[in-house]
Amino acid sequence: MAPFRLSERLVDVETSGEPFEKTNGFSFDLPDVASTNGALDRALALWKGEKKRWEELIKRGMQWDFSWKEPCKSYEKIYQQLLIK
């Protein structure tokens, strides 16, 4: 089982292909200034141009569990498998 990655739990508003109601934020592919700014620009455009949808997104995002509870289970399984070997 692969370790937890935030990008696996973040469903991008524009690039995921999912309906807006199933999205929870804005992602970027590369850890660089251009990618980060691109995601921020998309977020700001939604905030400025579609306040109601922005509020829906924020409320939905706050309902997601971004804690380490589930990812820790994945890491524990990996460590247990390593101990067996």
C-alpha positions as CSV (number, residue, x, y, z in Angstrom):
1,M,0.0,0.0,0.0
2,A,1.4,3.4,-1.0
3,P,1.9,6.0,1.7
4,F,-0.5,9.0,2.0
5,R,-0.2,11.9,-0.3
6,L,-2.3,15.0,0.0
7,S,-2.8,15.1,-3.8
8,E,-4.6,11.8,-3.6
9,R,-7.3,13.4,-1.3
10,L,-7.5,16.8,-3.0
11,V,-10.0,16.9,-5.8
12,D,-9.3,19.9,-8.0
13,V,-12.1,22.2,-9.0
14,E,-11.0,22.5,-12.6
15,T,-8.5,19.7,-13.5
16,S,-10.1,16.7,-11.8
17,G,-12.9,16.2,-14.3
18,E,-15.2,15.7,-11.3
19,P,-18.5,17.7,-10.9
20,F,-18.0,20.9,-8.8
21,E,-20.0,19.3,-6.0
22,K,-17.3,16.6,-5.6
23,T,-14.3,18.9,-5.5
24,N,-12.5,20.3,-2.5
25,G,-9.8,22.7,-3.6
26,F,-7.0,23.6,-6.1
27,S,-4.0,21.5,-6.8
28,F,-0.7,22.0,-8.6
29,D,1.6,19.4,-10.2
30,L,5.0,20.8,-9.6
31,P,6.5,22.2,-6.4
32,D,7.5,25.4,-8.1
33,V,6.5,29.1,-8.2
34,A,4.7,28.9,-11.6
35,S,2.5,25.9,-10.6
36,T,1.7,27.3,-7.2
37,N,0.8,30.7,-8.7
38,G,-1.4,28.9,-11.3
39,A,-3.4,27.2,-8.5
40,L,-3.6,30.5,-6.6
41,D,-4.8,32.4,-9.7
42,R,-7.5,29.8,-10.2
43,A,-8.6,30.1,-6.6
44,L,-8.7,33.8,-6.7
45,A,-10.7,33.9,-9.9
46,L,-13.4,31.7,-8.2
47,W,-13.3,33.9,-5.1
48,K,-13.7,37.1,-7.1
49,G,-16.1,35.9,-9.7
50,E,-18.3,33.3,-8.1
51,K,-18.7,34.1,-4.4
52,K,-21.5,31.6,-3.9
53,R,-19.5,28.7,-5.4
54,W,-16.5,29.8,-3.4
55,E,-18.4,29.6,-0.2
56,E,-19.8,26.1,-1.1
57,L,-16.2,25.0,-1.8
58,I,-14.9,26.3,1.5
59,K,-17.7,24.6,3.4
60,R,-17.2,21.3,1.6
61,G,-13.4,21.5,2.1
62,M,-13.8,22.0,5.8
63,Q,-15.8,18.8,6.1
64,W,-13.0,16.6,4.6
65,D,-10.8,14.7,7.0
66,F,-7.2,15.8,6.3
67,S,-6.0,14.4,9.6
68,W,-3.3,11.7,9.8
69,K,-5.7,9.1,11.2
70,E,-6.2,7.1,7.9
71,P,-2.7,7.7,6.5
72,C,-1.2,6.4,9.8
73,K,-3.0,3.1,9.2
74,S,-1.3,2.8,5.8
75,Y,2.1,3.5,7.3
76,E,1.6,1.1,10.1
77,K,0.7,-1.7,7.6
78,I,3.9,-0.9,5.7
79,Y,6.0,-1.0,8.8
80,Q,4.4,-4.3,9.9
81,Q,5.2,-5.8,6.5
82,L,8.8,-4.7,6.9
83,L,9.1,-6.3,10.3
84,I,7.9,-9.6,8.9
85,K,10.6,-9.6,6.2
